[in-house]
Amino acid sequence: MNEVAIIKTTEGEMLLELWADVAPGHVENFKKLANQGFYDGTCFHRVIKDFMIQGGDPLTKDLKNESRWGTGDPGYKIKAEFNDRHHDRGVLSMARSNDPNSAGCQFFICHGAPRFLDKQYTAFGKLIKGDDVLEKIGTTKTHPQDRPDKRMGVESIKVVAADSVK
């Protein structure tokens, strides 16, 4: 069954197809976290124009944790599933630290085409609707540590059957 992620943000909605064929573990993990409400109330805490928008950190639910944003995880790590998909605009990929097997919950959506990330980060989906929302978030004003001046909130992420979405 083909599935899609609906990301409701303060700037609008994005629809992403999920690539279970190339990164089944990442899709399963993202789906599990999304459907248990893990991402609800988080934000895109790192925005670099023409590169990517990063979100999924549970610490971003609380402004008091801002100095630690980018370090939150779900309490476990998942194994890398590097594949042949290119990091083009709109591609959904998993953020990680220097260890290739350190991804957990943080993800990014490419705003540019950072192909140097190919086979270094696990690509597991692609934007199919809502490029205007990606553009709004990707071009928002930022301050040091690539933090948006205005909160780019994630209200919810739900994973549903592709054929249930018009």
MARBA-3410 file (N, C-alpha, C, O; in Angstrom, 1 decimal):
166
0.8,-1.2,0.0,0.0,0.0,0.0,0.9,1.2,0.0,1.8,1.4,0.8 ~ 0.6,2.2,-0.9,1.4,3.4,-1.0,0.8,4.4,0.1,-0.4,4.5,0.2 ~ 1.7,5.0,0.8,1.3,5.9,1.9,1.9,7.3,1.7,2.9,7.5,1.0 ~ 1.2,8.3,2.2,1.6,9.7,2.1,1.6,10.3,3.5,0.8,9.9,4.4 ~ 2.5,11.3,3.7,2.5,12.0,5.0,1.9,13.4,4.7,2.2,14.1,3.8
1.0,13.8,5.6,0.4,15.1,5.5,1.0,15.9,6.7,0.7,15.6,7.9 ~ 1.8,16.9,6.3,2.4,17.7,7.3,1.7,19.1,7.4,1.7,19.9,6.4 ~ 0.9,19.3,8.5,0.2,20.5,8.7,1.1,21.5,9.4,1.6,21.2,10.5 ~ 1.4,22.6,8.8,2.3,23.6,9.4,1.6,24.9,9.6,0.4,25.1,9.1 ~ 2.2,25.8,10.3,1.6,27.2,10.5,1.6,27.9,9.2,0.9,28.9,9.0
2.3,27.4,8.2,2.4,28.1,6.9,1.5,27.4,5.8,1.5,27.9,4.7 ~ 0.9,26.3,6.2,0.1,25.6,5.2,0.4,24.1,5.3,1.1,23.6,6.2 ~ -0.1,23.4,4.3,0.0,21.9,4.3,0.9,21.4,3.2,0.9,21.9,2.1 ~ 1.7,20.4,3.6,2.6,19.7,2.6,2.2,18.2,2.5,1.9,17.6,3.6 ~ 2.2,17.7,1.4,1.9,16.2,1.1,3.1,15.6,0.6,3.6,16.0,-0.5
3.6,14.5,1.2,4.8,13.8,0.8,4.5,12.3,0.5,3.9,11.7,1.4 ~ 5.0,11.8,-0.6,4.9,10.4,-0.8,6.0,9.7,0.0,7.1,10.3,0.1 ~ 5.8,8.5,0.5,6.8,7.8,1.3,7.4,6.7,0.4,6.6,5.9,-0.2 ~ 8.7,6.5,0.5,9.3,5.5,-0.3,9.7,4.2,0.5,10.8,4.0,0.8 ~ 8.7,3.5,0.8,8.9,2.2,1.6,9.7,1.2,0.8,10.3,0.3,1.4
9.7,1.3,-0.5,10.5,0.4,-1.3,12.0,0.6,-1.2,12.8,-0.4,-1.3 ~ 12.5,1.8,-0.9,13.9,2.1,-0.8,14.4,2.2,0.7,15.6,2.0,1.0 ~ 13.5,2.6,1.6,13.9,2.8,3.0,12.7,2.4,3.9,12.2,3.2,4.6 ~ 12.5,1.1,3.9,11.3,0.6,4.7,11.4,0.9,6.2,10.4,1.2,6.8 ~ 12.6,0.8,6.8,12.8,1.0,8.2,12.5,2.5,8.5,11.9,2.8,9.6
13.0,3.4,7.7,12.8,4.8,7.9,11.3,5.2,7.8,10.8,6.0,8.6 ~ 10.7,4.7,6.8,9.2,4.9,6.6,8.4,4.4,7.7,7.6,5.1,8.3 ~ 8.7,3.2,8.2,8.0,2.6,9.3,8.2,3.4,10.6,7.3,3.7,11.3 ~ 9.4,3.9,10.8,9.8,4.7,12.0,9.0,6.0,12.0,8.4,6.5,13.0 ~ 9.1,6.7,10.8,8.4,8.0,10.6,6.9,7.9,10.8,6.3,8.7,11.5
6.4,6.8,10.2,4.9,6.5,10.3,4.5,6.3,11.8,3.5,6.9,12.3 ~ 5.3,5.5,12.5,5.0,5.2,13.9,5.0,6.5,14.7,4.1,6.8,15.5 ~ 6.1,7.3,14.6,6.2,8.5,15.4,5.0,9.5,15.0,4.4,10.1,15.9 ~ 4.8,9.7,13.7,3.7,10.6,13.3,2.4,10.2,13.8,1.7,11.0,14.4 ~ 2.0,8.9,13.7,0.7,8.5,14.1,0.5,8.4,15.6,-0.6,8.3,16.1
1.6,8.5,16.4,1.4,8.6,17.8,1.5,10.0,18.3,1.5,10.3,19.5 ~ 1.5,11.0,17.4,1.5,12.4,17.7,2.8,13.0,18.2,2.9,14.1,18.7 ~ 3.9,12.2,18.0,5.3,12.6,18.4,5.7,14.0,17.9,6.3,14.8,18.6 ~ 5.3,14.2,16.6,5.7,15.5,15.9,4.8,16.7,16.2,5.2,17.8,15.9 ~ 3.6,16.4,16.7,2.6,17.5,16.9,3.2,18.5,17.9,3.6,18.2,19.0
3.2,19.8,17.4,3.7,20.9,18.3,5.1,21.2,18.2,5.7,22.0,18.9 ~ 5.8,20.5,17.3,7.3,20.7,17.1,7.4,21.9,16.0,6.3,22.5,15.7 ~ 8.6,22.2,15.6,8.7,23.2,14.6,9.9,22.9,13.7,10.7,22.0,14.0 ~ 10.0,23.6,12.6,11.2,23.5,11.7,12.2,24.5,12.4,12.0,25.7,12.3 ~ 13.2,23.9,13.1,14.1,24.7,13.9,15.4,25.1,13.2,16.1,25.9,13.7
15.6,24.6,12.0,16.8,24.9,11.2,16.4,25.1,9.8,15.9,24.1,9.1 ~ 16.6,26.3,9.3,16.2,26.6,7.9,17.4,27.3,7.2,17.9,28.3,7.6 ~ 17.8,26.6,6.1,18.9,27.2,5.3,18.4,27.3,3.9,18.2,26.3,3.2 ~ 18.1,28.5,3.4,17.6,28.8,2.1,18.4,28.0,1.0,19.7,28.0,1.1 ~ 17.8,27.5,0.0,18.4,26.7,-1.1,19.1,25.5,-0.6,19.8,24.9,-1.4
18.9,25.1,0.6,19.5,23.8,1.1,18.4,22.9,1.7,18.0,21.9,1.1 ~ 17.9,23.3,2.9,16.9,22.4,3.5,16.2,23.1,4.7,16.6,24.1,5.2 ~ 15.0,22.5,5.1,14.3,22.9,6.3,14.3,21.6,7.2,13.9,20.5,6.7 ~ 14.7,21.8,8.4,14.8,20.6,9.3,13.8,20.7,10.5,13.7,21.8,11.1 ~ 13.2,19.6,10.8,12.3,19.5,11.9,12.3,18.2,12.6,13.2,17.4,12.4
11.3,17.9,13.4,11.2,16.6,14.1,11.8,16.5,15.4,11.8,15.4,16.0 ~ 12.4,17.6,16.0,13.0,17.5,17.3,12.0,17.7,18.4,11.3,18.8,18.4 ~ 11.8,16.8,19.3,10.7,16.9,20.3,11.1,18.1,21.3,10.2,18.6,21.9 ~ 12.3,18.5,21.4,12.7,19.6,22.2,12.2,20.9,21.7,12.1,21.9,22.5 ~ 11.8,21.0,20.5,11.3,22.3,19.9,9.8,22.6,20.4,9.3,23.6,20.1
9.2,21.7,21.1,7.9,21.9,21.6,7.9,23.0,22.7,6.9,23.6,23.0 ~ 9.1,23.2,23.3,9.3,24.2,24.4,10.4,25.2,24.1,11.5,24.8,23.9 ~ 10.0,26.5,24.1,10.9,27.5,23.8,12.1,27.6,24.8,13.2,28.0,24.4 ~ 11.9,27.1,26.0,12.9,27.1,27.0,14.1,26.2,26.7,15.2,26.4,27.2 ~ 13.8,25.3,25.8,14.9,24.3,25.3,15.6,24.8,24.1,16.4,24.0,23.5
15.4,26.0,23.6,16.0,26.5,22.3,17.4,26.2,22.2,17.9,25.9,21.1 ~ 18.2,26.4,23.3,19.7,26.2,23.2,20.0,24.7,22.9,21.1,24.4,22.4 ~ 19.0,23.8,23.1,19.3,22.4,22.8,18.6,21.9,21.6,18.7,20.7,21.2 ~ 17.8,22.8,20.9,17.2,22.3,19.7,18.2,21.7,18.7,19.3,22.2,18.5 ~ 17.7,20.6,18.1,18.6,19.9,17.2,19.3,18.7,17.8,19.9,17.9,17.1
19.1,18.6,19.1,19.7,17.4,19.8,18.7,16.4,20.3,19.1,15.3,20.8 ~ 17.4,16.7,20.1,16.4,15.8,20.7,16.3,14.5,19.8,16.5,14.5,18.6 ~ 15.9,13.4,20.5,15.6,12.1,19.8,14.5,11.4,20.5,14.0,11.8,21.5 ~ 14.1,10.3,19.9,13.0,9.5,20.5,13.5,8.5,21.5,12.6,7.8,22.1 ~ 14.8,8.5,21.8,15.3,7.6,22.8,15.9,6.3,22.2,16.3,5.4,22.9
16.0,6.3,20.9,16.6,5.2,20.2,17.2,5.7,18.8,16.9,6.8,18.4 ~ 18.0,4.9,18.2,18.5,5.2,16.9,18.1,4.1,15.8,17.8,3.0,16.2 ~ 18.1,4.5,14.6,17.7,3.5,13.5,18.9,3.4,12.6,19.7,4.4,12.4 ~ 19.0,2.3,11.9,20.1,2.0,11.0,19.9,2.8,9.7,18.8,2.9,9.2 ~ 21.0,3.3,9.1,20.9,4.0,7.8,20.4,3.0,6.7,20.7,1.8,6.8
19.7,3.6,5.8,19.3,2.8,4.6,19.6,3.7,3.4,18.7,4.2,2.6 ~ 20.9,3.9,3.1,21.3,4.7,2.0,20.8,4.1,0.7,20.8,2.8,0.6 ~ 20.4,4.9,-0.3,19.8,4.3,-1.5,20.2,5.2,-2.7,21.0,6.2,-2.5 ~ 19.7,4.9,-3.8,20.0,5.6,-5.1,19.2,6.8,-5.4,19.4,7.5,-6.4 ~ 18.3,7.2,-4.5,17.5,8.4,-4.7,18.3,9.6,-4.5,19.1,9.7,-3.5
18.1,10.6,-5.4,18.9,11.9,-5.2,18.2,12.8,-4.3,17.0,12.8,-4.1 ~ 19.0,13.6,-3.6,18.5,14.7,-2.8,18.2,15.9,-3.6,19.0,16.9,-3.7 ~ 17.1,15.9,-4.2,16.6,17.0,-5.1,15.6,17.8,-4.3,15.2,17.4,-3.2 ~ 15.2,19.0,-4.8,14.2,19.8,-4.1,13.0,19.0,-3.7,12.4,18.2,-4.6 ~ 12.5,19.1,-2.5,11.3,18.4,-2.1,11.5,17.0,-1.5,10.6,16.4,-1.0
12.8,16.5,-1.6,13.1,15.2,-1.0,13.1,15.2,0.5,13.7,16.1,1.1 ~ 12.5,14.2,1.1,12.4,14.0,2.5,13.5,13.1,2.9,13.7,12.0,2.4 ~ 14.3,13.5,3.9,15.5,12.7,4.3,15.6,12.7,5.8,15.1,13.6,6.4 ~ 16.4,11.8,6.3,16.6,11.7,7.8,17.8,12.5,8.2,18.9,12.3,7.7 ~ 17.7,13.3,9.2,18.8,14.0,9.8,19.5,13.0,10.8,18.9,12.1,11.3
20.8,13.3,11.0,21.6,12.4,11.9,22.8,13.2,12.3,23.1,14.3,11.9 ~ 23.6,12.6,13.3,24.9,13.1,13.7,25.9,12.5,12.8,25.6,12.0,11.7 ~ 27.2,12.6,13.2,28.3,12.0,12.4,28.2,10.5,12.1,28.6,10.0,11.1 ~ 27.6,9.8,13.1,27.4,8.4,12.9,26.3,8.1,12.0,25.1,8.6,12.2 ~ 26.6,7.4,10.9,25.5,7.1,9.9,24.3,6.4,10.5,23.2,6.6,9.9
24.4,5.7,11.6,23.3,5.0,12.2,22.8,5.7,13.4,22.4,5.1,14.4 ~ 22.7,7.0,13.3,22.3,7.8,14.5,21.0,8.6,14.3,20.6,9.4,15.1 ~ 20.3,8.3,13.2,19.0,8.9,13.0,18.0,8.4,14.0,18.1,7.3,14.5 ~ 17.0,9.2,14.3,15.9,8.8,15.3,14.6,9.4,14.9,13.7,8.6,14.6 ~ 14.5,10.7,14.9,13.2,11.3,14.6,13.3,12.6,13.8,12.4,13.0,13.1
14.5,13.2,13.8,14.6,14.5,13.0,14.8,14.2,11.5,15.5,13.3,11.1 ~ 14.1,15.1,10.8,14.1,14.9,9.3,14.3,16.2,8.7,14.2,17.3,9.3 ~ 14.5,16.2,7.4,14.6,17.5,6.6,14.0,17.3,5.3,13.9,16.2,4.7 ~ 13.5,18.4,4.7,13.0,18.5,3.4,13.9,19.4,2.6,14.1,20.5,3.0 ~ 14.5,18.9,1.5,15.4,19.7,0.7,14.7,20.9,0.1,13.6,20.8,-0.5
15.3,22.1,0.2,14.8,23.3,-0.4,15.6,23.5,-1.7,15.1,24.1,-2.6 ~ 16.8,23.1,-1.7,17.6,23.1,-2.9,17.8,21.7,-3.5,16.9,20.9,-3.3 ~ 18.9,21.4,-4.1,19.2,20.1,-4.6,20.6,19.7,-4.0,21.6,19.6,-4.8 ~ 20.7,19.4,-2.7,22.0,19.1,-2.1,22.5,17.7,-2.4,22.5,16.8,-1.5 ~ 22.9,17.4,-3.7,23.2,16.1,-4.1,24.4,15.5,-3.4,24.7,14.3,-3.4
25.2,16.4,-2.7,26.4,15.9,-2.0,25.9,15.0,-0.8,26.7,14.4,-0.2 ~ 24.6,15.1,-0.4,24.1,14.3,0.6,23.7,12.9,0.1,23.5,12.0,1.0 ~ 23.7,12.7,-1.2,23.3,11.4,-1.7,24.2,10.3,-1.2,25.4,10.4,-1.0 ~ 23.6,9.1,-0.8,24.3,8.0,-0.2,25.0,8.3,1.1,25.8,7.5,1.6 ~ 24.7,9.5,1.7,25.3,9.8,3.0,24.1,9.9,4.1,24.3,9.7,5.3
23.0,10.3,3.5,21.7,10.4,4.4,20.7,9.6,3.7,20.7,9.4,2.5 ~ 19.7,9.1,4.5,18.7,8.3,4.0,17.5,9.1,3.5,16.7,9.7,4.2 ~ 17.3,9.1,2.1,16.2,9.7,1.5,15.0,8.7,1.6,15.2,7.6,1.3 ~ 13.8,9.2,2.0,12.7,8.3,2.2,11.4,8.8,1.7,10.3,8.2,2.1 ~ 11.3,9.9,1.0,10.1,10.4,0.5,10.3,11.7,-0.3,11.4,12.2,-0.4
9.2,12.2,-0.9,9.3,13.4,-1.7,8.0,14.2,-1.7,6.9,13.6,-1.7 ~ 8.1,15.5,-1.6,7.0,16.4,-1.7,6.2,16.2,-3.0,6.8,16.3,-4.1 ~ 4.9,16.0,-2.9,4.1,15.9,-4.1,3.1,17.1,-4.2,2.5,17.3,-5.2 ~ 2.9,17.8,-3.1,1.9,18.9,-3.0,2.3,19.8,-1.9,2.7,19.4,-0.8 ~ 2.3,21.1,-2.2,2.6,22.1,-1.1,4.0,22.7,-1.3,4.6,23.1,-0.3
4.5,22.8,-2.6,5.8,23.4,-2.8,5.8,24.9,-2.3,6.8,25.4,-1.9 ~ 4.6,25.5,-2.4,4.5,26.9,-2.0,4.8,27.0,-0.5,5.4,28.0,0.0 ~ 4.4,26.0,0.3,4.7,26.0,1.7,6.2,25.8,2.0,6.8,26.4,2.9 ~ 6.8,24.8,1.3,8.2,24.6,1.4,9.0,25.9,1.1,9.9,26.3,1.7 ~ 8.5,26.6,0.1,9.1,27.9,-0.3,9.0,28.9,0.8,9.9,29.7,1.1
7.8,29.0,1.4,7.6,30.0,2.5,8.5,29.7,3.7,9.1,30.6,4.2 ~ 8.6,28.4,4.0,9.4,28.1,5.2,10.9,28.2,4.8,11.7,28.7,5.6 ~ 11.3,27.8,3.6,12.7,27.8,3.2,13.3,29.2,2.9,14.5,29.3,2.9 ~ 12.4,30.2,2.8,12.9,31.5,2.5,12.6,32.5,3.7,12.8,33.7,3.6 ~ 12.1,31.9,4.8,11.8,32.8,5.9,13.1,33.4,6.5,14.2,32.8,6.4
13.0,34.6,7.1,14.2,35.2,7.7,14.6,34.4,8.9,13.8,33.8,9.7 ~ 16.0,34.3,9.1,16.5,33.5,10.2,17.6,34.3,10.9,18.0,35.4,10.5 ~ 17.9,33.8,12.1,19.0,34.4,12.9,20.0,33.3,13.2,19.8,32.2,12.7 ~ 21.1,33.6,13.9,22.1,32.6,14.1,21.6,31.2,14.5,20.6,31.1,15.2 ~ 22.4,30.2,14.1,22.0,28.8,14.2,20.9,28.5,13.3,20.2,27.4,13.4
20.7,29.3,12.2,19.7,29.1,11.2,18.3,28.9,11.7,17.5,28.2,11.2 ~ 18.0,29.6,12.9,16.7,29.5,13.5,15.8,30.6,12.8,16.2,31.7,12.6 ~ 14.6,30.1,12.4,13.6,31.1,11.9,13.3,32.2,12.9,13.1,31.9,14.1 ~ 13.2,33.5,12.4,12.7,34.6,13.3,11.3,34.3,13.8,11.0,34.6,15.0 ~ 10.5,33.8,12.9,9.1,33.5,13.2,9.0,32.0,13.3,9.5,31.3,12.5
8.3,31.5,14.4,8.2,30.0,14.5,7.5,29.4,13.3,6.4,29.8,12.9 ~ 8.1,28.4,12.7,7.6,27.6,11.6,7.0,26.3,12.2,7.7,25.3,12.1 ~ 5.8,26.4,12.8,5.3,25.3,13.6,4.8,24.1,12.8,4.3,24.3,11.6 ~ 5.0,22.9,13.3,4.4,21.7,12.8,3.2,21.4,13.7,3.4,21.0,14.9 ~ 2.0,21.6,13.2,0.8,21.3,14.0,0.5,19.8,14.1,0.2,19.3,15.2
0.7,19.1,13.0,0.6,17.6,13.0,1.2,17.0,11.8,1.4,17.6,10.7 ~ 1.5,15.7,11.9,1.9,14.9,10.8,1.1,13.6,10.9,1.1,12.9,11.9 ~ 0.4,13.3,9.8,-0.4,12.1,9.8,0.1,11.3,8.6,0.3,11.9,7.5 ~ 0.2,10.0,8.7,0.5,9.1,7.5,-0.8,8.3,7.2,-1.4,7.6,8.1 ~ -1.2,8.4,5.9,-2.5,7.8,5.5,-2.2,7.1,4.2,-1.2,7.3,3.5
-3.2,6.3,3.8,-3.2,5.6,2.5,-3.2,6.7,1.4,-4.0,7.6,1.4 ~ -2.3,6.6,0.4,-2.3,7.6,-0.7,-3.6,7.8,-1.4,-3.9,8.9,-1.8 ~ -4.4,6.7,-1.6,-5.6,6.8,-2.3,-6.8,7.4,-1.5,-7.9,7.6,-2.0 ~ -6.5,7.7,-0.2,-7.5,8.4,0.6,-7.4,9.9,0.6,-8.2,10.6,1.1 ~ -6.4,10.4,-0.2,-6.1,11.8,-0.3,-6.4,12.3,-1.7,-6.0,11.7,-2.7
-7.2,13.4,-1.8,-7.5,13.9,-3.1,-6.4,14.8,-3.6,-6.6,15.4,-4.7
END
